[in-house]
Amino acid sequence: MRQLTIDRLYELRLHGMRQALKEQMDAPGVGELSFDERLSLLIEAEDAWRVNQRIHIRIKKAKIRQNARIEELDYRTARNIDRGTLDSLASCRWLREKRNVILVGPAGVGKTFLSSALTLRACEEGFSARYYRAPRLLHDLDIARADGTYKNKLSSLNHVDLIILDDWLIAPLQDAHRRDLLEILDDRYDSKSTMIASQLPVDLWHQAIGDPTLADAILDRLVHNAYRLDIRGESMRKAKGIPGTGIIDPSENH
C-alpha cells in the first residue's frame, strides 16, 4: 500500500510530497505525529519543491555565464568596494524600482562574476532574466527583421524582467543596430531592468554609438537611472581574487 501511494504521487507529479513521504516512512518517531501534522509537513515539502523548481527553470532560461554568488565575493581583495551598495543590489531593490546596472572595466576584472551573481540572485527572488552578448543579439535581430519575426522578438525581450547585455559597444554599430537598441531600451524604460557589461568607459559611449541624436536617446534611457560599477584592478586571469570596485548610485549620476 505504501509503494502504491508513492507511485500515485509520482503519477500526480507531487514530487516534493512523494520524497517527503518516503523520508517520513524512514524517520523514527514519525508515528507520534498526528495525521494533520504529517499532512502539513507533506504540503510544506511540496510547496518548497515547486518553489525550487521555478527558481531552477528561471536560472536555466537566464543562461547565466558563471555559477557565482554575491556571498563568494572576497572583500579582502575587492579594493574600495562599497559593501552597502552591493548589498542593496543583492536585495534586488533596483529590479523592483525598474533601474539598471552598468558594469564597466577591462577584460578579466570580474564583470562576468558580478553580472552572474546578481542575475542568479534575481532568479532566486522571482525575476525572469536573459543573458545576451550584444553583438549576437543584434545579429539575431537582423535575422528577425529579414524573416518577419522582428516585432515578436522585441516583444519577447520586453516580457523579461532583466536582460543582460554583455560586450556592449565592443564593435561599431550599424544604423539599424542603433535603432534596435533604442527600441529595446525605450520599451524597457521605467518598466523593466537592463544590466550592461562593457570594457568601454561610459564617457566614451556617446561617441561609440555614432549618431549623436540616437546616442542621446539611448543613453538617456539607460544611464541616468543606473547603478554603475566601475571595476578596476588586474585581470582575474592573472591575479587571484576580485579587483577593486567603485560603485556609483544612480542618484549621483548627472
Secondary structure as GFF3:
##gff-version 3
##sequence-region A 1 254
A	DSSP	alpha_helix	2	11	.	.	.	ID=ss1
A	DSSP	alpha_helix	15	26	.	.	.	ID=ss2
A	DSSP	three_ten_helix	30	32	.	.	.	ID=ss3
A	DSSP	alpha_helix	35	62	.	.	.	ID=ss4
A	DSSP	three_ten_helix	70	72	.	.	.	ID=ss5
A	DSSP	alpha_helix	83	90	.	.	.	ID=ss6
A	DSSP	alpha_helix	93	96	.	.	.	ID=ss7
A	DSSP	beta_strand	100	104	.	.	.	ID=ss8
A	DSSP	alpha_helix	111	124	.	.	.	ID=ss9
A	DSSP	beta_strand	129	133	.	.	.	ID=ss10
A	DSSP	alpha_helix	134	147	.	.	.	ID=ss11
A	DSSP	alpha_helix	150	158	.	.	.	ID=ss12
A	DSSP	beta_strand	162	166	.	.	.	ID=ss13
A	DSSP	alpha_helix	175	188	.	.	.	ID=ss14
A	DSSP	beta_strand	193	198	.	.	.	ID=ss15
A	DSSP	three_ten_helix	202	204	.	.	.	ID=ss16
A	DSSP	alpha_helix	205	209	.	.	.	ID=ss17
A	DSSP	alpha_helix	212	222	.	.	.	ID=ss18
A	DSSP	beta_strand	226	231	.	.	.	ID=ss19
A	DSSP	beta_strand	245	248	.	.	.	ID=ss20
A	DSSP	three_ten_helix	250	252	.	.	.	ID=ss21
###
